[in-house]
Amino acid sequence: MTRTGTRIHILGIGSIGTLVAHHLQLSSPAQPMSLLVRSPNTFPTSLSSTRGSVKTTSSGYNIESSISSSPSLSDRPIKSLLIATKTTQTSSALEPLIHRLNENSVITLLQNGMGVYQELISNFFQDERQRPHFILGTTPHAVSPSEQKGQIYHHSAVGDGFIKWGLVHDSSKNIGETTLEDWLWDYRSKDAHISSQHLEKLEIPNGRDDLVHLKDTMASLLDMNDLNSQLLPYEDLNHAILLKLVVNAAVNPLTAILGRGQITNGKLKEIPYGINIVDQIVKESSEILLKYLDLESAVPMYLEKFGYENLKKIVYDTIEATRLNTTSMAVDIREKRKTEIDYINGYLVKMGEELGFKTDINRMICDMIKFIEEEQKLSN
Ligand SMILES: CC(C)(CO)C(=O)C(=O)O
């Protein structure tokens, strides 16, 4: 489907970034897209993904430099930027591009963990008049890199997995009294399914070019049917991100600590000592989140969702579905890289502390991962 030409730039062409770039290009071939990479000269001009026994390839990307020291770094404004970097690298990766972003731009974040949005606001966009639109996303699609740059393995079976997106509320961007969420849903019930065709029919109010970029970006994101891409009201999206946070808090650091990158997720269930620790992390995380949601005055249905038994089921099901995977954090430890612990268990600790709540288990998990990180740094 042809859009009005809002070019989407993608920053962070790791496994998830490659998956999304590839599917955006396959589902919207006329969509202009740029991949922002450190070494444009050696980056392939096509991407491919192998799902089951089927390999698909996409091409037609502009390959641009993402680093400030490069003479080929363009100065043209970026209308839409999708960020799929590691949480730990987001601020430094974004810095050379900041002068190309403004209040008409759209930034889409698709990452594990939480806290990057707040970090970017505080580092770069404190003035809300110059703040871009922000879309946040979450996905359980399991992807791993192949030995070849630009090629990935997509482990989620066809039909499995989803990507959920939501628009961060920003009252300075309202259309008169109307919030952008109301505009996007066109006054329908918030349970209504929003398709790209629906978005394309929305009228852009005079003087609001920023909404052209927002609408185009969302329509392209929603066209990725193979990834089961959905737009949710922000409150629902926030709950989906919190559920994923608990999965990552319970699974990722344990596989990293207990296996140092050598065990797959399934081992946590096969060996009962593993699941005992999983349970303790889930229990404490559930208590923190229930307290948080109570303060946010969420409806009882959601409170049930974050109860210990339901969270345990979600975590166990994810371990089962990804039993042959190695978590991203275990791989980081194996490769002696900095992990995303501050944005996962560290985020839960911060949340708990702000609520005056006990966070001993998540804090101990953070300390263990940080111990390994330090020890690896010293022995390097
Ligand atoms: C779902 C899970 C735990 C799959 O490994 C993951 O998100 C990760 O590795 O970061």
Ligand as a Chemical Component Dictionary entry (heavy atoms), coordinates in Angstrom:
data_LIG
# 
_chem_comp.id                   LIG 
_chem_comp.type                 NON-POLYMER 
_chem_comp.pdbx_formal_charge   0 
_chem_comp.three_letter_code    LIG 
# 
loop_
_chem_comp_atom.comp_id 
_chem_comp_atom.atom_id 
_chem_comp_atom.alt_atom_id 
_chem_comp_atom.type_symbol 
_chem_comp_atom.charge 
_chem_comp_atom.model_Cartn_x 
_chem_comp_atom.model_Cartn_y 
_chem_comp_atom.model_Cartn_z 
_chem_comp_atom.pdbx_ordinal 
LIG C1 C1 C 0 10.996 -14.138 25.514 1  
LIG C2 C2 C 0 12.483 -14.236 25.763 2  
LIG C3 C3 C 0 12.723 -14.620 27.206 3  
LIG C4 C4 C 0 12.943 -15.329 24.838 4  
LIG O1 O1 O 0 14.219 -15.784 25.052 5  
LIG C5 C5 C 0 13.125 -12.895 25.479 6  
LIG O2 O2 O 0 12.442 -11.915 25.314 7  
LIG C6 C6 C 0 14.593 -12.649 25.469 8  
LIG O3 O3 O 0 15.404 -13.546 25.296 9  
LIG O4 O4 O 0 14.981 -11.473 25.632 10 
# 
loop_
_chem_comp_bond.comp_id 
_chem_comp_bond.atom_id_1 
_chem_comp_bond.atom_id_2 
_chem_comp_bond.value_order 
_chem_comp_bond.pdbx_ordinal 
LIG C1 C2 SING 1 
LIG C2 C3 SING 2 
LIG C2 C4 SING 3 
LIG C2 C5 SING 4 
LIG C4 O1 SING 5 
LIG C5 O2 DOUB 6 
LIG C5 C6 SING 7 
LIG C6 O3 DOUB 8 
LIG C6 O4 SING 9 
# 
